[in-house]
Amino acid sequence: MLLLIAPLLAALPPGDDDWTIQAATVHTVSGAPIENGFVRVQGGKIAAVGKGGGGATLECAAVTPGLIDLALGIDTGPLSVEQSSETAARLSASDGLDLFSYRWERALRSGITTALAQPADYDVIGGLGLVLKTGGAPTLAARLVKPEACLRGAIGAQPSNGNAIPRFQEPQTFYFRRPTTRMGVEWVFRKAFHDTLQGQGEDDPATAADHAVLRRVLAGELPLVVQAKATQDVRTAIYLKEEFGIPRLVLDHAIEAWREPELLKRSGVAVILPPFTADGRHADGFVNDSYFLPLDAARKLHEWGVPFALSAHEGAGAGARLADQAAAAQRGGLPLAAALEAVTLTPARLLGVEARVGSLEAGKDADLVLWNGPPLQPTSRIIGVLLQGRLVLDPRSK
Amino acid sequence: MKRLLAPALLLAALLAAPLPAQQGGRLVIEAGRIVTQAGPDIENGRIVIDGGRITAVGKAEEVEKPWDATVIGGKAFVAFPGFVEAHTSQGMDRANENIDVAPFLDIRDSIDPVAYFFEDCLRQGITTINVQQGANCVVGGRGMVVRPIGMTVEEMAMRPLFGLKLSTRPKGGKSRATQMQALRFAFEDLRLYLEGLVEKERDDAGYAKREALFQGRDLEAEAAQGRAMGGTAWKVDGLELVPRGALDERYAPLLELLEGRYTAFVHCGDPLDVVHALEVVRAQGILARTVLVIEQDCWKAADRIAEAGVPVILEGALLDVQRDPITGEEVETFVPKVLQEKGIRFALSSEDPNTRAPAYQAALAIAHGMERTAALDAVTRVPAEILGLGDEVGSLERGKLGNVLLCSGDPLSVTTWVEHVVIEGRLVYERAKDVRNKHLLEGVQPLGTAPPTSAEAGEDPEHEHEKADEDAGAEKDAGDEQKGKDEDKEKEDGGR
């Protein structure tokens, strides 16, 4: 009698958000992959991960942690750019976030469960970024993982783009922004940190607030995420790091970071790579040039011991998603384990949210991606997504 | 020497590696596994190519190795038939003509043998390519099936004057109504023209013949081409009175289309374009020789395509993502699956450079639940059949052309590379010698543009010389060159 009842009980899901996922391979990321393993989910958290199992409520070929994209770009329309000042460290992207955009769901469907939202790159120092879940109730409170996760900055041509003074007009008016050159961008950066160290201009409350944030960056409490596309931008960012002693620097969109192995190793920066393109070229609309990203850039960074994350920049179509970036990186010679880490645990660590997300360990958020084959391969597809234990893409629907 | 121009040299370096087997010579390809696409895979197999065609495929111990044949490959390789690109408008100097109805054009005149596209085809293992005019037309020119090798279009040509492009997707500046009107009128105009010719011949018997004799044309040869109209949907009575050579060449290709000489490749951008396309080809009696070139949205017309029984080439994305304008909900449809479920014969092809590789497209189809064989067929056998080359390419079988890829592993694995490409028994690509692939993979800086390492600096005067030459020629390298100089400068300044 007991023998009969036991499997029946096991087959019944104990609660709406309680699952036992059984997979041919469980990629925990924090440890070695488990063959024929299970992940038990209770109350939105991972209750247990292990070998064997039974009473599966969901089955798939492979399960990985939910993917994390540090350059999702959903929030960063031109309207998230503050025009009154180039240094806006005190502002937070949270105030400009559209949580109702259909693009969150698109990201979620492609396996991205956690993302970094930051101000756009037209300010030299754009403001604070926050880490949040890509789904759930459309309130900040419900989705927030970390409210002040990083400070966003940009080096290169973008912050000065469009700031040139039109001919035959008075240059000294409120309506024209500074800086107008790449040198000017660098100067604004340096001045902000210099003034912070000197405590200059802090009778203005806005400046004081900016400096308070910059001090947290200098103390290593906040990582500085800087857009640095070309080789010279990468160099400038690293020189700034070394000049002011910025402990945690992350180079975002670092197309040509691979050209500077010695600088990367010496300075201890982390890198966020942009999506790979068919011909390696990344056209830059702001200057008349294009930058080159070889297919093995991720492998190089991996071999040099530089922490790096891959990003999709909101690529939505087949071949352009975050999982596809991880596949492309493998084509360039990156091992699967490292590719998986670059879209899960590394980005979590860079922003200090690894206690909650990034790997399959008991106690972490139950953000899971279910695959119909080996993960991060073009022959496999994401068939299921769990976000904090809630099934948002059902693997049983097809 | 005049022909040794810079692009030619680059391609020559890539392609004209010493050929182990010239046309007519014998080549033996050995592989740890042969995926024939015509039956089960062969472990430890051997392929013999003689005179450009496969003379034997089988297990190594069962296939005799000719004593004088060159042998390539080995156990580490997987042999696979060359991919067939079902339809593309790349590799040309401008793919579109601004004349609405231009069937008299021949893309032979615009194919660029040294286009990067063809080189890239080899890299991806595409050995047969159907090049057709771009879709921005009403009636386009005649296309051509080529192999991606050769310095001249003649060397590349497999099937010259193959296919004629039509489009029901509105050409730039046209509405759907004017597009359809223009397309229907193209055929109506042909009919009026032919009737005019016959009427003139009847009014003035022998005029066309006298004219032909005056022009010194070969009337017997023209008669051998047939005179009467061979179309099935409509005919112009009395066309046999007019010698073929008297037809204006602006009209002749359209008449030949109706007579079944060309496959019609009809481009459809939207589901309703499919409906229009089928209506036109039915009205003109060319349904049996029609192939629809569809974009992803056209899966909504799958029932109509299935009912018409025409094959399709999916040129758009494989995954159709549609957002409901009212509910905001996004729905993803994997188009090949829909086509397969409706029993439509389809080939995959893509104009998106990021997803263009046939191996990638087949992999994607597998990810979405298609069977491996069916997915691979859609980039080999099926396009070959659609192009009427089913007996020539698309699988590794005795009698077919010796188009073979040697891959470093399973052709669908993301870490696999095409190592060797053999076209008609000639080894035409070796990855080890592909400098551009090395650049794409590793970011190697082009010769003369890399910053000198400390060991190299100042000891190679010839190197400097080359650098100056490249400055004058290669514009696109100017950026890298500049960067190199910047770095030099910084080194002198001792960094920062």
Interface residues (C-beta under 8 A of the other chain):
Chain A: Y102 E105 R106 R109 T231 Q232 Y239 W258 R259 T277 A278 D279 G280 D289 S290 F292 L293 P294 L295 D296 A297 A316 G317 A318 G319 A320 A327 A328 Q330 R331 G332 G333 N372 G373 Q377 P378 T379 S380 R381 K398
Chain B: A317 L318 L319 V321 R323 G328 E329 E330 E332 D352 P353 N354 T355 R356 Y360 A363 L364 I366 A367 H368 G369 L412 S413 V414 T415 H439 L440 L441 E442 G443 G479 D480 K483 D486 R496
